[in-house]
Amino acid sequence: MKISRKGFMKVAAAAAMGGVTAGALAACKNAASSSTAASGGEALYTPGTYTATVKGYSSYITVEMTFDESSITACSVNAAGETPEIGTKAAEELASLIVSDQSVDATTTATADITLPAVRKAANNCIQQAQGKAVALNENAGDTGDDWLGEAPEIDASQISATQDTELLIIGAGNGGMMAAVTAADAGMDFIVCEQNQTMGDTRHWIGAVDTDAQKAAGVLRNKLGALCPNHMDKERYEFCWIVDFPMYEIGEESGELEFCHNPFSMPNGGAEILDKAIAGEIDPLTITAFQYDLVCNGVELSSGAVRNHDPEIMIKAFSLVRLGEEDVKKKFPAMYNAFCYGAPPHAGIAPGVDRMVMLLAGEDSIREIIPFPMNKNAQDLMMGAPSFVDPKQLEELNILCTKKEEEEVE
């Protein structure tokens, strides 16, 4: 009698609990009955070759098995569409073990959590065919109870705070998830990326994610992966778009308190009414957007502007949300506040970045390439030798006092 390694473990467990008894022998017999028979027993299989196909991780997997009357004599698998170093390799290893162990439950060291169950399913299908049982020859593994996603959880309606429709839901903001997001964006799909963690894994620190503390790294994601995605960025064309609805407020990374996100003198969308609701606690201040706009071309910000908050009353309300009262505003921004008190009309503006426009026209990736005397990464102008040392007489003329003493050099 032949027995798989899994069956042997059952016998060993029974023996450890009370010796090799009738119960242990029964466990041994049950473990081997699906693929082998005792010498001289009734034939288990109808000799021949049988095939079955199921859905794997990224492709359909076909298993072909050959039987004689009492054993599996050959097993081959076509999993070429799976991940080569993980899925395909694991499938081939399992196919070999099925023959040596005479069981689809053969233990493998591989960790292909989707491919391996699919191979076992197809192998079981072949065994059932050899045993004369009616089975589907080409079964989709995702249509059965062995679905790797498992059963849908039961969720009470009271636990659902919001619903949102999307064409594609990407689970996990790791390398694979971000590549999926870039591909979906390239295809013009409506998608959502969900990330459970609040911090990024070590292998993902340069990518950034959605809805995590690394959200500000989304620009790095665009620059890194967008350029690598075929046909995603065409430098021979100029594609323009307007970016609007910027957040008015954010939670400061260092202070942990509400702060202005960008330009504090921008008019909030909704004006005084939306600010009153935030002050009264009726809405979250983080949901307030500013009347700001950026003009972007090929992923490069060319111009930035906003509608000015020209009403002193609205300005005071906007600043009160960040813990600054009217006297604080008068003291910190006297010129702006006093000017608007005379009744400035509604107005807006925009600041074009001419250097960035020239950069795009020249086909360069950095404005340093089109500025005559660019500063280095230490903010030094090497041509002008700036910044340079200032002598005490110059400081005295400007009434500037330096309180930090230079450390004496130790010889």
ChimeraX attribute file (.defattr): number of C-alpha atoms within 10 A of each C-alpha:
attribute: neighborCount
match mode: 1-to-1
recipient: residues
	/A:1	10
	/A:2	21
	/A:3	20
	/A:4	23
	/A:5	16
	/A:6	17
	/A:7	21
	/A:8	17
	/A:9	14
	/A:10	19
	/A:11	23
	/A:12	16
	/A:13	15
	/A:14	20
	/A:15	15
	/A:16	11
	/A:17	11
	/A:18	10
	/A:19	13
	/A:20	14
	/A:21	13
	/A:22	10
	/A:23	14
	/A:24	21
	/A:25	15
	/A:26	13
	/A:27	19
	/A:28	23
	/A:29	19
	/A:30	13
	/A:31	23
	/A:32	21
	/A:33	15
	/A:34	17
	/A:35	22
	/A:36	23
	/A:37	20
	/A:38	13
	/A:39	10
	/A:40	7
	/A:41	9
	/A:42	10
	/A:43	16
	/A:44	20
	/A:45	22
	/A:46	16
	/A:47	17
	/A:48	14
	/A:49	17
	/A:50	19
	/A:51	20
	/A:52	24
	/A:53	25
	/A:54	26
	/A:55	21
	/A:56	24
	/A:57	20
	/A:58	14
	/A:59	14
	/A:60	20
	/A:61	26
	/A:62	22
	/A:63	25
	/A:64	18
	/A:65	24
	/A:66	21
	/A:67	21
	/A:68	16
	/A:69	17
	/A:70	19
	/A:71	20
	/A:72	24
	/A:73	17
	/A:74	17
	/A:75	23
	/A:76	20
	/A:77	23
	/A:78	17
	/A:79	24
	/A:80	17
	/A:81	14
	/A:82	22
	/A:83	16
	/A:84	12
	/A:85	9
	/A:86	14
	/A:87	24
	/A:88	20
	/A:89	17
	/A:90	23
	/A:91	29
	/A:92	18
	/A:93	18
	/A:94	24
	/A:95	25
	/A:96	16
	/A:97	19
	/A:98	25
	/A:99	19
	/A:100	17
	/A:101	20
	/A:102	22
	/A:103	29
	/A:104	22
	/A:105	19
	/A:106	19
	/A:107	15
	/A:108	14
	/A:109	8
	/A:110	14
	/A:111	11
	/A:112	20
	/A:113	14
	/A:114	18
	/A:115	27
	/A:116	23
	/A:117	21
	/A:118	28
	/A:119	29
	/A:120	21
	/A:121	21
	/A:122	29
	/A:123	29
	/A:124	18
	/A:125	26
	/A:126	27
	/A:127	26
	/A:128	16
	/A:129	21
	/A:130	23
	/A:131	17
	/A:132	12
	/A:133	11
	/A:134	10
	/A:135	12
	/A:136	13
	/A:137	16
	/A:138	16
	/A:139	17
	/A:140	17
	/A:141	23
	/A:142	15
	/A:143	10
	/A:144	10
	/A:145	10
	/A:146	13
	/A:147	14
	/A:148	15
	/A:149	9
	/A:150	10
	/A:151	9
	/A:152	6
	/A:153	6
	/A:154	6
	/A:155	8
	/A:156	7
	/A:157	7
	/A:158	6
	/A:159	7
	/A:160	8
	/A:161	6
	/A:162	5
	/A:163	6
	/A:164	5
	/A:165	9
	/A:166	10
	/A:167	9
	/A:168	14
	/A:169	15
	/A:170	16
	/A:171	15
	/A:172	16
	/A:173	25
	/A:174	18
	/A:175	18
	/A:176	12
	/A:177	18
	/A:178	24
	/A:179	17
	/A:180	19
	/A:181	23
	/A:182	19
	/A:183	17
	/A:184	17
	/A:185	14
	/A:186	15
	/A:187	10
	/A:188	9
	/A:189	13
	/A:190	13
	/A:191	16
	/A:192	17
	/A:193	17
	/A:194	16
	/A:195	18
	/A:196	11
	/A:197	13
	/A:198	13
	/A:199	15
	/A:200	19
	/A:201	13
	/A:202	7
	/A:203	9
	/A:204	15
	/A:205	14
	/A:206	16
	/A:207	23
	/A:208	25
	/A:209	28
	/A:210	19
	/A:211	15
	/A:212	17
	/A:213	14
	/A:214	17
	/A:215	16
	/A:216	14
	/A:217	16
	/A:218	16
	/A:219	13
	/A:220	13
	/A:221	20
	/A:222	16
	/A:223	12
	/A:224	13
	/A:225	18
	/A:226	20
	/A:227	13
	/A:228	13
	/A:229	13
	/A:230	11
	/A:231	10
	/A:232	15
	/A:233	15
	/A:234	11
	/A:235	11
	/A:236	7
	/A:237	9
	/A:238	12
	/A:239	12
	/A:240	14
	/A:241	12
	/A:242	12
	/A:243	13
	/A:244	14
	/A:245	14
	/A:246	18
	/A:247	19
	/A:248	24
	/A:249	23
	/A:250	17
	/A:251	13
	/A:252	12
	/A:253	10
	/A:254	6
	/A:255	8
	/A:256	9
	/A:257	11
	/A:258	16
	/A:259	19
	/A:260	18
	/A:261	16
	/A:262	14
	/A:263	15
	/A:264	17
	/A:265	19
	/A:266	21
	/A:267	25
	/A:268	28
	/A:269	19
	/A:270	13
	/A:271	18
	/A:272	18
	/A:273	12
	/A:274	19
	/A:275	24
	/A:276	17
	/A:277	13
	/A:278	19
	/A:279	16
	/A:280	10
	/A:281	10
	/A:282	11
	/A:283	14
	/A:284	11
	/A:285	21
	/A:286	16
	/A:287	14
	/A:288	21
	/A:289	20
	/A:290	26
	/A:291	23
	/A:292	25
	/A:293	18
	/A:294	21
	/A:295	20
	/A:296	17
	/A:297	18
	/A:298	15
	/A:299	16
	/A:300	15
	/A:301	18
	/A:302	19
	/A:303	18
	/A:304	17
	/A:305	17
	/A:306	21
	/A:307	19
	/A:308	20
	/A:309	23
	/A:310	22
	/A:311	19
	/A:312	20
	/A:313	14
	/A:314	19
	/A:315	24
	/A:316	19
	/A:317	19
	/A:318	30
	/A:319	19
	/A:320	16
	/A:321	18
	/A:322	14
	/A:323	11
	/A:324	14
	/A:325	14
	/A:326	15
	/A:327	11
	/A:328	14
	/A:329	17
	/A:330	14
	/A:331	10
	/A:332	11
	/A:333	11
	/A:334	12
	/A:335	10
	/A:336	14
	/A:337	20
	/A:338	12
	/A:339	12
	/A:340	16
	/A:341	12
	/A:342	9
	/A:343	11
	/A:344	12
	/A:345	10
	/A:346	11
	/A:347	10
	/A:348	15
	/A:349	12
	/A:350	14
	/A:351	12
	/A:352	15
	/A:353	13
	/A:354	10
	/A:355	16
	/A:356	21
	/A:357	17
	/A:358	15
	/A:359	18
	/A:360	19
	/A:361	10
	/A:362	12
	/A:363	12
	/A:364	13
	/A:365	12
	/A:366	12
	/A:367	15
	/A:368	15
	/A:369	15
	/A:370	16
	/A:371	12
	/A:372	8
	/A:373	12
	/A:374	15
	/A:375	15
	/A:376	10
	/A:377	7
	/A:378	6
	/A:379	10
	/A:380	14
	/A:381	15
	/A:382	12
	/A:383	10
	/A:384	10
	/A:385	8
	/A:386	11
	/A:387	10
	/A:388	9
	/A:389	6
	/A:390	8
	/A:391	8
	/A:392	11
	/A:393	10
	/A:394	10
	/A:395	12
	/A:396	11
	/A:397	8
	/A:398	8
	/A:399	8
	/A:400	11
	/A:401	9
	/A:402	8
	/A:403	6
	/A:404	6
	/A:405	6
	/A:406	6
	/A:407	6
	/A:408	6
	/A:409	5
	/A:410	4
	/A:411	3
